[in-house]
Amino acid sequence: LSTAGEVGQSSRRTAGAAREIAAATEEIAGGATSLAMEAEKGSDLTTGMDESMRRVKLSNDGMIAAAGEMEAAGAQGTGHMAALIDQTGLAEGMVRGMAEKVDRLKDSTRSIRKILDVLGSVAKQTNILSLNASIEAARAGAAGKGFMVVAGEIRQLAEQSRESISVVEGITDTIQREIDETVSVLSEAQPIFQEQIGSVREANGIFLDVQTRMADLARSLDGVTEAIMTLDETQAQLSEAMGSVSAVAE
């Protein structure tokens, strides 16, 4: 009976301990269930993050390619701008040379006009001399008839010379007027070419700045790519850890 009493007390203590263990086990089971659910949510989130990281990486790769293309285009544009600067400089030099030649031609036409003035005076004096010779031949009578014929021919030649000189003067005036117009146009064109050179140089500077900025952007994107790769590795480790948590919860 004494032993039976001790066994009963032991049974009661064992039953109490069993109830406490059952309550603790129930709490552990509830916590494990909650942990499993949270682990499942975390796994879903890590899966979504992994997909997002892949999309970000693809976008970053596209941006790197675009930056490389823009940098190449900037370098090509810089080359074209440099060639355009050289060509514009050559054109401006040609215009300046043409202006100088036209100025010299203008001086030449002035010299021609002076020569024509001298020839006109000579023709006028020749005409006057032929008239005087005709008068003197008429006074001489029959003895001066031959000289009168010669004087008439000289007067006719002087008149033809005067007419030819007049025509040449008209042509010279036209040439001089066109030369003046050409000088005016060249004078207006030269500042335009100089302004164009300045604009082209400014555009070349812009292309160089764009090229530099694209190079900086490409380097920044390389850094972003490295950060994405590091984050991707961290994401993989996190996914593995969440899998381990799920396994432990199960």
Residue pairs with C-beta under 8 A, 6 or more apart in sequence:
32 249
33 249
35 245
35 248
35 249
36 246
36 249
36 250
39 242
39 245
39 246
39 249
40 246
42 242
42 245
43 239
43 242
43 243
43 246
46 235
46 238
46 239
46 242
47 239
49 235
50 232
50 235
50 236
50 239
53 228
53 231
53 232
53 235
56 228
57 225
57 228
57 229
57 232
60 221
60 224
60 225
60 228
61 225
63 221
64 218
64 221
64 222
64 225
67 214
67 217
67 218
67 221
68 214
68 218
70 210
70 214
71 211
71 214
71 215
71 218
74 207
74 208
74 210
74 211
74 214
75 211
77 207
77 210
78 204
78 207
78 208
78 211
81 200
81 201
81 203
81 204
81 207
82 204
84 200
85 197
85 200
85 201
85 204
88 193
88 196
88 197
88 200
89 197
91 193
92 190
92 193
92 194
92 197
95 186
95 189
95 190
95 193
96 190
98 186
99 183
99 186
99 187
99 190
102 179
102 182
102 183
102 186
103 183
105 179
106 176
106 179
106 180
106 183
109 172
109 175
109 176
109 179
110 176
112 172
113 169
113 172
113 176
116 165
116 168
116 169
116 172
119 161
119 165
120 162
120 165
120 169
122 161
123 158
123 159
123 161
123 162
123 165
124 158
124 162
126 154
126 155
126 157
126 158
126 161
127 155
127 158
127 159
127 162
129 154
130 151
130 152
130 154
130 155
130 158
131 151
131 155
133 147
133 148
133 150
133 151
133 154
134 148
134 151
134 152
134 155
136 144
136 147
137 144
137 145
137 147
137 148
137 151
138 144
138 148
140 147
